[in-house]
């Protein structure tokens, strides 16, 4: 499971090799459930907003 940015990048590259232009869904799995990621507040806020926007988009299209 990709935990570091370079690992995540490698997984995305693997998907591109498969010939996918767009991923229908991306799962963000964290093994440290309940743990706040060690990042600045503005980035954490951005991550939360992005997750909410993704859920809203999914609800509208599904």
N, C-alpha and C positions, 0 to 999 in steps of 0.2 A: 504494500500500500504506500502510495506516495505521501511523504510527510514533509519533504523539503522542496523548495521552489524548483530546483533543478530536476528532481524526480517527477514533479507534476508536469514540467515542460516536456520531459521525455515521454510521458504517457500521452500527452496531447499530440506530440509528433507521431507516436505510434498510431493514433487514431487517424491522423492525416494520411499516413501511408496506406491505410485501409481504403482511402478514397472518399471519406466523408467530408462534405463541405461544412456541415453544421451538425453539432451534437444536439439532440433533442432535449437532453437533460444532463446536467453535471451534478454529481453528488459530492458534497463536501463532508467527508467523514472525519471526525475527530475522535481519537481514542481517549482523550481526556475530557469526557463529558462533564459539564458543569464547571469546567475550567475556563477562565477568561483568557483568550490568547494574549501573549505578551506583545502588544503593539500599541502605538500611540492612540489616544482617544479618538482623534479625527479619523484614523484608519479603521478603527473598530466600529465607529458610527457608520462609516461608509460601507463596511461589510454588512452590517445589520440592515441598512437601507437597501442594499443590493439584493439581499435574501428576500426581503419583503416585496420588492419590485418583481422579482422572479416568481414568487408565489402568486402575486396578483395577475401577472401575465398568464401564468399557467391556468389560473381559475377562469379567466376570460376566454381562453382558447379551448379549454377542455370541457 
